[in-house]
Every structure is written in C-alpha cells, then in structure tokens.
Amino acid sequence: MTGAPNTYDAEPIPAAAWDEVQRLLSSGDLFRYTAKEDAPVALLEREFADLLGAKYALSVASCSAALFLSIKALDLKPGARILIPAFTFAAVPSSVVHAECVPVLVEVGENYRIDMADFKAKLDGTIDAVLISHMRGHTSDMDAIMELAETAGVPVIEDAAHSLGTTWAGRNIGTIGRVGCFSFQSYKLINAGEGGILITDDPDLIARAVIMSGAYEHNWKKHPVLQDHFARWQNKLPLYNTRLGNLSAAIIRPQLAEVVRRVRDGRRNHDHVATALNGSPWMAVPDPLGPELRAPDSIQFNLVGMTDDQVHAFVAAAAEQEVSVQVFGLSSDNARAFWNWEFLGPQPDLPQTRRMLMRACDVRLPARLSLDDCDYTANALLAAANRIMGSQNTKAVA
Ligand SMILES: *Cc1c(COP(=O)(O)O)cnc(C)c1O
C-alpha cells in the first residue's frame, strides 16, 4: 500500500514561465504600465478573455479585489443590499463590506447550492444586486438565478474564484452574470501565489473597473479596447490601485495551457473518490445539478447519522491515516462558517446552512494525484467511518 499523498504542494510552474521571469528580472520591467504595449499583464488579459469567451478582462491583485471593483464598477452605492450565499469564504462578504454595501445572506442546501426558495423570498424590492459565489466550484441553478435577477432588474456578479473550467449547460462559469471574478491564489486551479481577474462583455463596466484598478492619468490607453468609454470617466473615479504586476502575469500565462488537463484530471480524481464514498452508509457526496460539469480540486461530502462526537472521532481517525478532513462548521474560527463573520454584526440565523456546515467535510484532491493516491484517500475515509460507526452496514470496498 502506498502512503498518504501530499495534498498541499502545488504543481511546478511550467518552464516557459522561468525564462520570462528571468527576462523581466534582467530588464526590471515589472510594472504593467511601463511598456507601451504587450506587457505580460495586458497579454494575460487578452488570453484569459479568449479562453473564457469574454470580450474584456482586467487583471487585479486578488479575486477579492475583483469582486470589490465589480461592485464599484456597477455603481452600487453605499448601503446597497447584495444577496450572497451563506456558504462562501469570508473574503466574499468582506468585499461587499469593503464597497460599503450590505451583504444579505441566503440559505444554502445540503448539496452546497443556493436554496432557491430562500433566494426567491429574499430577492425583494430592497435588493440591488446578486453575488453568486460558486463555493468550491459547486454551481447553483444559474438558469433560475439569471431569470429571477433579470425579472427583478438587478445585476449578477459571479464569484468564480474556485470555478475556473466549470461549465453550466456548456457555458463557462464566470460568463453567465454581468461580470465574473477569478482567483490565482495558490489553492486555485492556476497558481501565482496571489492574483485575480474579472471578465465581462460590458464596455462601460470594464472601463470603470480599469480606471479604478489604478490606470491613472492616461494609462487606460494601454488597454487595447474601447478608448471612448474610458475618456468619459477620466478624473471622475477614485483610483484604488489594486493592479497585477508583470511577474505574476508571467507565472500565470503558461498555466493557461494547463487548464484543460488540470480540469480533466481533477474531475477524474473527484469522481473516483465520490463513487467510493457513496458506497458507505455514513458518507454522501451530493450529485451535481444536471447542466453542471465541474472542475474540482477537492471533494465535499456529508457525514450521515453521526453525532458531533462521532464526527470529531471520524476526523481524528482520518488524521491518524494522514488524511486531513475539515468539517466546515466544527473546526474553530473557520472562515467558511457564517457565524464567524462577526465583522458583519448580528445576522439572522440560517438553520439550514448551519446544519449543512456541521456535517459537510472538505478534503483536498489536487489534479496531480494518481488514482492510487485517490484510492488511499478513499480507503482511509471509509476505514475511519467504519471504525467509528461499526462495519455492520458497510458495503465491501474494492
Ligand atoms: C479563494 C476564494 C476567494 C478569494 O480569492 P482571493 O484571490 O484570495 O481574494 C473568493 N471566493 C471563493 C469562492 C474562493 O474560493
């Protein structure tokens, strides 16, 4: 039997990036607006927009910065109320607060997707925008969300930080709403340490976002799109200076060609482990929605029929086999548990999301793992559950 796979290391950065980084270090040309044209950041924007099938892209310092700028570029005023799912990363409500808007949390179901009844009920006349966070790449019902938002006359922002490569009815996640935001932080599909990008087909939105990202004076002229849209906003918008540098772009660009393979291998690993875990009476991996084709680099599953003590014992038993399981709602100060977002002030309770978070497990499954690695992980989880719950009901594990 092989040992536990290392699930924390990232994949090596392609060699093409090394040469380009060397070139940039030699010339010192690290700022996106130094060169007249074809700076690595500008090339990344063109390539990323083409890859996703969007008209425009803007690289920024993080996905959080992209979400913040999206809210600002949509001209949502201080106090605007923005619907967000209650299962997301703390940076998402934070970006809303950063833009002086008010997050309104929507219940999420056992399958990690937005509860459409609660969404519908909360999308009343007081809501100014919707921010859909595709948490861990799980896609909510985008057809229903887009239709309801359209009827309500409010824009949809997609937080696709962790969803690069996911599709909904054949469309790329991040291209369905008015604007889509992605992350290049190390635990996402493309790793630059830090970084983010937003994409949109809306010329006015991109012009405003470009200027506010820090295209001061006439630097917007180095974005090879839409010059008249920029001129309208000259000196009218604040400069938040949250640009991406050329070194990051040089590290990201060669990884764009790796996306297809990483998506394919990540999906293979996920589905392999999901099939094994679904053979246990103590674990359930929710099915994706029909139109959804995922790009996972981790697996989420719910523990079934366990008390809190048994859940803790399960996590400890898995850890003994060097498989790290995070139960979102039971690990202390977890940034994905809404009750830890104390910076929001008092919030109404969300019992359904709370129940889900108390039993939902998170295990990393990077695309670079082999199927043997995946078997080790699956068998360790099955053995841990059997040890805690007894083996009488368990189906045989291949
Ligand atoms: C990682 C992540 C973010 C934040 O991305 P940063 O680039 O670190 O700001 C936001 N939303 C989701 C769903 C994420 O997974």
PDBQT file of the ligand as one rigid body, heavy atoms in Angstrom, charges set to zero:
ROOT
HETATM    1  C1  LIG A 401     -10.342  31.851  -2.821  1.00  0.00    +0.000 C 
HETATM    2  C2  LIG A 401     -11.710  32.361  -2.917  1.00  0.00    +0.000 A 
HETATM    3  C3  LIG A 401     -11.971  33.744  -2.867  1.00  0.00    +0.000 A 
HETATM    4  C4  LIG A 401     -10.909  34.768  -2.617  1.00  0.00    +0.000 C 
HETATM    5  O1  LIG A 401      -9.915  34.800  -3.609  1.00  0.00    +0.000 OA
HETATM    6  P1  LIG A 401      -8.610  35.713  -3.385  1.00  0.00    +0.000 P 
HETATM    7  O2  LIG A 401      -7.944  35.745  -4.708  1.00  0.00    +0.000 OA
HETATM    8  O3  LIG A 401      -7.772  35.025  -2.339  1.00  0.00    +0.000 OA
HETATM    9  O4  LIG A 401      -9.079  37.051  -2.937  1.00  0.00    +0.000 OA
HETATM   10  C5  LIG A 401     -13.277  34.155  -3.027  1.00  0.00    +0.000 A 
HETATM   11  N1  LIG A 401     -14.275  33.281  -3.228  1.00  0.00    +0.000 NA
HETATM   12  C6  LIG A 401     -14.064  31.951  -3.272  1.00  0.00    +0.000 A 
HETATM   13  C7  LIG A 401     -15.212  31.018  -3.533  1.00  0.00    +0.000 C 
HETATM   14  C8  LIG A 401     -12.783  31.446  -3.117  1.00  0.00    +0.000 A 
HETATM   15  O5  LIG A 401     -12.581  30.117  -3.163  1.00  0.00    +0.000 OA
ENDROOT
TORSDOF 0
